[in-house]
């Protein structure tokens, strides 16, 4: 199993969960990152062999980047040739391409997985061209939604097969105490502080609802390059005493159990783990109707409120409604387990196992 790093992201969480459960089913599993092992955010199951190449470096020039990628391909090939696995699974576009190049001629089944909505997220031109060429040599391409599957089938043709495998939802029984404490009542949001996640829209929406909900706070868990801009926006809207930036939070599920509402404000997604986890914790949710899973997960609004993307007025109205309507919150909390029923760990891992072992 290959992924750039095991930092605090949804793809990284899914890969560690999948590795542990495949190992529990009796498979020998090695989890390899292009980066080192010392920076892992997620713990790796003791039954899984952990390999870190330590080859994640910034490239100051195109030539340097090319040399670095050649080095990564060679290192990957050496390890795959030494282990001789039945199958290799790779996550994320550039790593998928490097993995396919590394495995050329090794007679190993290679499954690559895209973790973001391809309609909305565009890679650099070079990587997109390489994806178009190399993915045709994969044994399968795995995506998380039918919409993404249609996009890849249209571009790749009949081969390789494109399979839809959604993310699993795992709730930690008696989950550990959260590293963050937030005064109640509060709305919770979580994710990297990047444009994709729409936290700027969420903060403006919270400003719309704040006057009618004077005790309500907004807590945002995560770090990222837009942290400074988002803090400036909070100051501009005079919300410094109402909006809390929590940074990276361990024990996020414990914090979900304390929150009143969870909000996903993304402009696009892959298949949002954090939304599934909030539902699994029985938390009433609001989500933007963005590409990449929320409508599918919320079953067209049956299991949570759906609002248009890029619309702080609509999102603010939904926040106000959810914060002031205890009956609605109770109803949505009661429906939440039905939303996650088809995303159980056992069911999703069985689908991955079938895909990885095809032809054996």
Secondary structure, 3 states (H helix, E strand, C coil): CEECCCCCCHHHHHHHHHHHHHHHCCCCCEEEECCCCCCCCCCCCCCCEEEECCCCCCCCCHHHHHHHHHHHHHHHHHHHHHHCCCEEEEECHHHHHHHHHHCCCCCCEEEEECCCCCCCCCCCHHHHHHHHHHHHHCCEEEECCHHHHHHHHHHHCCCCEEEECCCCCCCCCCCCCCCCCCCCCEEEEECCCCHHHCHHHHHHHHHHHHCCCCCCEEEEEECCCCHHHHHHHHHHCCCCCCEEEEECCCCHHHHHHHCCEEEECCCECCCCHHHHHHHHCCCCEEEECCECCHHHHCHHHCCCEEECCCCHHHHHHHHHHHHHCHHHHHHHHHHHHHHHHHHCHHHHHHHHHHHHCCCC
